[in-house]
Amino acid sequence: MYAAAVDYVGVSNMFTFTNTIPPYWNPYLEMFHEMVGNPKKDSVLLAQVSPALHADKIKTPLYVAEGTNEPRVNKAESD
């Protein structure tokens, strides 16, 4: 359907994202885990929705734009 796709500052691994929550989010951590997923209780769900764990299924060229200082997206996972 599309000739190419673009990912701009997208979270590629939900485990990395949920495990790097900044300390100032702690008051909202329970709500965050309810909305996004808890890395312990919802590990199957997070694995299913983490693009980095399904890179082998990409069938169209993908351009990934990521800042080198993004704290919750691991550069190695973006690469």
Contacts in CASP RR format, 6 or more apart in sequence:
PFRMAT RR
TARGET T0000
AUTHOR 0000-0000-0000
METHOD contacts of the structure
MODEL  1
MYAAAVDYVGVSNMFTFTNTIPPYWNPYLEMFHEMVGNPKKDSVLLAQVS
PALHADKIKTPLYVAEGTNEPRVNKAESD
2 60 0 8 1.000
3 60 0 8 1.000
3 61 0 8 1.000
4 60 0 8 1.000
4 61 0 8 1.000
4 62 0 8 1.000
4 63 0 8 1.000
5 60 0 8 1.000
5 61 0 8 1.000
5 62 0 8 1.000
5 63 0 8 1.000
6 62 0 8 1.000
6 63 0 8 1.000
6 65 0 8 1.000
7 51 0 8 1.000
7 62 0 8 1.000
7 63 0 8 1.000
7 64 0 8 1.000
7 65 0 8 1.000
7 66 0 8 1.000
8 65 0 8 1.000
9 65 0 8 1.000
9 66 0 8 1.000
9 67 0 8 1.000
9 70 0 8 1.000
9 73 0 8 1.000
10 66 0 8 1.000
10 73 0 8 1.000
11 17 0 8 1.000
11 72 0 8 1.000
11 73 0 8 1.000
12 50 0 8 1.000
12 51 0 8 1.000
12 52 0 8 1.000
12 64 0 8 1.000
12 73 0 8 1.000
12 74 0 8 1.000
12 77 0 8 1.000
12 78 0 8 1.000
13 50 0 8 1.000
13 51 0 8 1.000
13 52 0 8 1.000
13 53 0 8 1.000
13 74 0 8 1.000
13 77 0 8 1.000
14 36 0 8 1.000
14 37 0 8 1.000
14 39 0 8 1.000
14 46 0 8 1.000
14 47 0 8 1.000
14 49 0 8 1.000
14 50 0 8 1.000
15 39 0 8 1.000
15 43 0 8 1.000
15 46 0 8 1.000
15 47 0 8 1.000
15 50 0 8 1.000
16 72 0 8 1.000
16 73 0 8 1.000
16 74 0 8 1.000
16 77 0 8 1.000
17 36 0 8 1.000
17 72 0 8 1.000
17 73 0 8 1.000
18 32 0 8 1.000
18 33 0 8 1.000
18 36 0 8 1.000
18 37 0 8 1.000
18 38 0 8 1.000
18 39 0 8 1.000
18 46 0 8 1.000
19 39 0 8 1.000
20 71 0 8 1.000
20 72 0 8 1.000
21 29 0 8 1.000
21 32 0 8 1.000
21 72 0 8 1.000
22 71 0 8 1.000
25 32 0 8 1.000
33 41 0 8 1.000
33 42 0 8 1.000
37 45 0 8 1.000
37 46 0 8 1.000
39 46 0 8 1.000
47 53 0 8 1.000
52 77 0 8 1.000
64 78 0 8 1.000
66 73 0 8 1.000
66 75 0 8 1.000
66 78 0 8 1.000
67 73 0 8 1.000
68 75 0 8 1.000
END
